Amino acid sequence: MNIGKRKAAARGTGANRGIIEGTIWKQLLLFFFPILFGAFFQQLYNTVDAVIVGRFVGTNELAAVGGSTGTLINLLFGFFIGLSSGATVIIAQFYGAGDETNVSRAVHTAVALAIVGGAVLTVIGQLLGKIALRWMQTPDEVIGFAEIYLRIFFLGMIPNLYYNICAAILRAVGDSRRPLYILIFTCLMNVVLDLLFVVVFRLSVTGVAVATVLSQLISAVLITVCLMRTKDCYRLDWKQVRFHKTLLIRIIQIGLPAGFQSVMYNLANIVIQSNVNLLGSSTMAAYTAYSKIDSVFWMLMNAFGVSVSTFSGQNFGAGRIDRVKKSMKICLAMAMGTTIGLSVLLHFVGEYVYMLFSGDEEVIRIGMQILHFLTPIYFTYVSIEVISGTVRAMGFVVVPMLMTCGGVCVLRLLWLFLVVPSNRTITMILFSYPLSWVVTTILFFLYYWYLNRSGKIRARGILNDGTI
């Protein structure tokens, strides 16, 4: 990196200076907590839908707003979020390097990608939603409600994807607080609208879907105001929103493996959901409720992954490889401690949490069986999120994608197709999770050891023309 760019980085915001120069564990925590709370309120959108429908409507409707619909949404939405992660990486690197011109170009390319991607998702959701629900063997008593929820939810894909891309832009430059404030406000709006549409107007599944879309639209408007009012180089100017060819190619190069990985991951989850669907609506409802409880773990791990990715990306852009390596080790320790604490808590008090979702004793019994089986092995996933976040932030994306697809997706599918049919129980289906996590964790440790041993990390960096 040339001296001018390094000085430019040093003149950045306080958050940026802290990421590049401050005490690592303190900076990770300062960045982690706003992301965690943001992820919490993001997840609360669908969790509130499930709680209100489960308590005020019924079991079939609860299965409809989670289960198959949630898995399909994650499949399509996850691909574009993975694709856009390429923008997050290069924005963090350019910002760390003090390259204001390329930061601005990357921001406007990412916004264009969000709008186009949201439009594509809307069309796909409307055309293929019911077909996919049938393919997943969604029970007849659930599929009508699920189709209604999907059709309305996908109408909000543009503001949904747009908000998430803009929030990722802010986090990439070290601002994790404003996305949090917006999520808190819109999540509260979602709760109010859910209660209004479901409890007062008796709109059932339609009500929670409309409430979610309206809340996402509000969040998109608010984050637009944030980006348009900033004086920094990541300011949003609608006249400049377009695809910059070189940066778009680079975003796709970095993001496509992550998007493809997300697709493979969610395809495996669709097969899991299809197997769960064969066990009846009570098991579907229990698994839907579990998925909301389980989301606490995933949002924690995602927060650690985003934190270390942004931290590593900016330090990599600034040439601070030593801080990249230290931050990964510190983040691993923090994530592992958090996971063990959460696992113990959920293992012993999970039944009370299940009561929020359903008063059906059979649903609670099956749900606790799931919870007691999976919580003790959560720790086996930690390294996958933290190590992959670190290496992707430095531009290593293809091998992590292959390892995740092979270890998590292919292995999981093999288990489901070869072993489960002879003994289809909920625990046998869910054993695919720890099996895949353990194998993939070993692969990531070996890959990181190879990168260090071979010196490949030191050999990479941002060139003056913006390429990597």
HUHU-V662250 format. One record per backbone hydrogen bond with DSSP energy under -0.5 kcal/mol. CO is the residue of the C=O (numbers start at 1). NH is the residue of the N-H. Records with the same first field share a line. If there is no record, write none. Layout:
CO->NH ; NH
This chain:
2->6
3->7
4->8
5->9
6->10
7->11
9->12
13->17
14->18
15->19
16->20
17->21 ; 22
18->22
23->27
24->28
25->29
26->30
27->31
28->32
29->33
30->34
31->35
32->36
33->37
34->38
35->39
36->40
37->41
38->42
39->43
40->44
41->45
42->45 ; 46
43->47
44->48
45->49
46->50
47->51
48->52
49->53
50->54
51->55
52->56
53->57 ; 58
58->62
59->63
60->64
61->65
62->66
66->69 ; 70
67->71
68->72
69->73
70->74
71->75
72->76
73->77
74->78
75->79
76->80
77->81
78->82
79->83
80->84
81->85
82->85
83->86
84->87 ; 88
85->89
86->90
87->91
88->92
89->93
90->94
91->95
92->96
93->97
94->98 ; 99
95->98
98->100
99->103
100->104
101->105
102->106
103->107
104->108
105->109
106->110
107->111
108->112
109->113
110->114
111->115
112->116
113->117
114->118
115->119
116->120
117->121
118->122
119->123
120->124
121->125
122->126
123->127
124->128
125->129
128->132
129->133
130->134
131->135
132->136
133->138
134->137
139->142 ; 143
140->144
142->146
143->147
144->148
145->149
146->150
147->151
148->152
149->153
150->154
151->155
152->155 ; 156
153->156
154->157
156->160
157->161
158->162
159->163
160->164
161->165
162->166
163->167
164->168
165->169
166->170
167->171
168->172
169->173
170->175
171->174
174->176
176->180
177->181
178->182
179->183
180->184
181->185
182->186
183->187
184->188
185->189
186->190
187->191
188->192
189->193
190->194
191->195
192->196
193->197
194->198 ; 199
195->199 ; 200
196->201
197->203
203->206 ; 207
204->208
205->209
206->210
207->211
208->212
209->213
210->214
211->215
212->216
213->217
214->218
215->219
216->220
217->221
218->222
219->223
220->224
221->225
222->226
223->227
224->228
225->229
226->230
227->236
232->235
235->237
237->240
238->241
240->242
242->244
243->245
244->248
245->249
246->250
247->251
248->252
249->253
250->254
251->255
252->256
254->258
255->259
256->260
257->261
258->262
259->263
260->264
261->265
262->266
263->267
264->268
265->269
266->270
267->271
268->272
269->273
270->274
271->275
272->276
273->277
274->278
276->279
277->280
280->284
281->285
282->286
283->287
284->288
285->289
286->290
287->291
288->292
289->293
290->294
291->295
293->296 ; 297
294->297 ; 298
295->299
296->300
297->301
298->302
299->303
300->304
301->305
302->306
303->307
304->308
305->309
306->310
307->311
308->312
309->313
310->314
311->315
312->316
313->317
314->318
315->320
316->319
319->321
320->324
321->325
322->326
323->327
324->328
325->329
326->330
327->331
328->332
329->333
330->334
331->335
332->336
333->337
334->338
335->339
336->340
337->341
338->342
339->343
340->344
341->345
342->346
343->347
344->348
345->349
346->350
349->352 ; 353
350->354
351->355
353->356 ; 357
354->357 ; 358
360->364
361->365
362->366
363->367
364->368
365->369
366->370
367->371
368->372
369->373
370->374
371->375
374->377
375->378
377->380
378->381 ; 382
379->382
381->384 ; 385
382->386
383->387
384->388
385->389
386->390
387->391
388->392
389->393
390->394
391->394 ; 396
392->395
395->397
397->401
398->402
399->403
400->404
401->405
402->406
403->407
404->408 ; 409
405->410
406->411
408->412
409->413
410->414
411->415
412->416
413->417
414->418
415->419 ; 420
416->421
419->422
420->423
423->425
425->429
426->430
427->431
429->432
430->433 ; 434
431->435
432->436
433->437
434->438
435->439
436->440
437->441
438->442
439->443
440->444
441->445
442->446
443->447
444->448
445->449
446->450
447->451
448->452
449->453
450->454
451->455 ; 456 ; 457
455->459
457->460
463->466
467->463
468->461
